[in-house]
Amino acid sequence: MSKLDQVLILDPPSDLKFKGPFTDVVTTNLKLKNPSDRKVCFKVKTTAPRRYCVRPNSGVIDPGATVIISVMLQPFDYDPNEKSKHKFMVQTIFAPPNVSDMDPLWKDAKPDDLMDSKLRCVFELPSENNKVIELEGIKAAPVTNSMKPDPSAAAGPVSASMDDLELKKAQERCKRQQTEINKLAEENRQFKEESVRMRKMPRSDRLASNSTSLLGRDTGTASLPSLLVVIAAIFIGFFLGKFIL
């Protein structure tokens, strides 16, 4: 005896589609319609029982009646590159009259009396059009709030102009310090040239110039501390300005 064809009409007939994102429970419905004139017992099975909740997962459908099955996919980390291998099977059998306990009926049923339909699970992410619509809805929601003046937005240009002013001041200080450094370097260079020239002079001329330069040396010696003070003040001002900024 050949196996019976499925008596129930399934909607959807072959694929159970679940639309993500899958960060929360995703529910899809399966309709079972009994077009016959006899009661039909049904049972829903899956290859991944830990991943789904099925309500109801078994029962009896009266002649001409329809039952809606809720299939709930539990949250999980979805990988688009991974193909779904989950499947469902709706198994049915004609119910004998005056039967209240269905467990013995399933245990004692012959294979030729059982009918079944298999469904494949399909995972889908929201389409690009749906994403655009959702993003537009999110952007349109806070429109009323955006009409209010934002104090922080008004303070932005002021703080930016203050930063520019401080930057200009720092640049001017650097230019002045660079000018002072260049002046000191020029004086140092002249001093070295004078020393070299003195070494190359004849001894008689050197003695005459030495006597003349004694007064200048005393003056240079007296001005040396003040020169060091100026250099120290310049560098202290430079580092203080850098740390304050």
Secondary structure as GFF3:
##gff-version 3
##sequence-region A 1 245
A	DSSP	beta_strand	9	11	.	.	.	ID=ss1
A	DSSP	beta_strand	15	19	.	.	.	ID=ss2
A	DSSP	beta_strand	26	33	.	.	.	ID=ss3
A	DSSP	beta_strand	40	46	.	.	.	ID=ss4
A	DSSP	beta_strand	52	55	.	.	.	ID=ss5
A	DSSP	beta_strand	58	61	.	.	.	ID=ss6
A	DSSP	beta_strand	66	73	.	.	.	ID=ss7
A	DSSP	beta_strand	87	94	.	.	.	ID=ss8
A	DSSP	alpha_helix	103	108	.	.	.	ID=ss9
A	DSSP	three_ten_helix	111	113	.	.	.	ID=ss10
A	DSSP	beta_strand	115	124	.	.	.	ID=ss11
A	DSSP	alpha_helix	128	140	.	.	.	ID=ss12
A	DSSP	alpha_helix	143	146	.	.	.	ID=ss13
A	DSSP	alpha_helix	151	200	.	.	.	ID=ss14
A	DSSP	alpha_helix	203	244	.	.	.	ID=ss15
###
